[in-house]
Amino acid sequence: MIEVSGLTKRYGDKTAVRDLTFTVKPGIVTGFLGPNGAGKSTTMRMIAGLDAPTSGTALVNGASYQQARVPMAELGILLEAKAVHTSRSAYNHLLALAQTNGIPRSRVMEVIDLVGLGEVARKRAGGFSLGMGQRLGIASALLGDPQTVVLDEPINGLDPEGILWVRNLLKGLAAEGRTVFISSHLMSEMALTAHHLIVVGRGELIADVDVDDFVAMASTNVVLVRSPQAGQLRELLLAPDVTITSEEAGVLEIRGVPAEAIGDIAYDHHIRLHGLAVQQASLEDAFMEMTRDSVEFHAHSTTDHTGAPAPVTAHAGGPR
């Protein structure tokens, strides 16, 4: 378990993290989301004891990580996959970590096989591709068979097979009762992997919620209906608290009436339906909506009102 309480980090007059409080529970995959500059990496570094907080605490399995008797058995962490001596082989890199942390030599080949680096285990890590380096970083995080795993952008540089492997690995670790905390900018993958979300912006907590609830918060409850009798259905549904719009013939966008009620009304009046669907936001839609005011930089549109390309510039988001 990870317990963050009142965590704050200042660098001079800049506050990177401000009074963060949240708990990452075992048994599920928890995603850590936020725009660039939101304080995610700084928070992860404080959890790992690499940065000292200005105030507040970050506990791993009930204690400060610096107090851990066998650190790599308590917390496996990946912050920078390229943090490896480039002249060492993958095997020797992991062996050095094992020997300095009291981990049996046999564990080295176990994690090498686990991450699929068996064929290149004796090759210099400096020659690894981005994806291979990422696998080596994950192997390092898992070397101590930790109860808590913290991974920053674990699928960065991986091909589709590698992404699927990481997804199944993380779910498997959580199913074993471990605490799994991951950050990623790939929303589609986070939607498939995480059960719970911690969302931050400008160093502050925005949401601490299950994925489904987070998406529901940003959804507008629009029901899209396709029917050859759309006009008749529209007349039946009109009411003071109902909004109905149509951008094409035979299609209605309905707000204020549940999909079940629309279906029942259509059935009762013998109206044929060719489509009835609730338009729910994606995780990416929800993230963009919830963090709109927390983005550090916004890009201007690349087309002007005539449709011609326009220069791309950026300006700092939020009040100056």
Beta strands, then each sheet from edge to edge (+ up, - down):
strand 1: 2-11
strand 2: 14-24
strand 3: 29-33
strand 4: 55-60
strand 5: 63-64
strand 6: 75-78
strand 7: 148-152
strand 8: 179-183
strand 9: 196-201
strand 10: 204-210
strand 11: 222-226
strand 12: 243-248
strand 13: 251-255
strand 14: 275-279
strand 15: 297-299
strand 16: 314-316
sheet 1: 2+ 1- 4+ 5-
sheet 2: 6+ 7+ 8+ 3+ 9+ 10-
sheet 3: 12+ 13- 11+ 14-
sheet 4: 15+ 16-
end
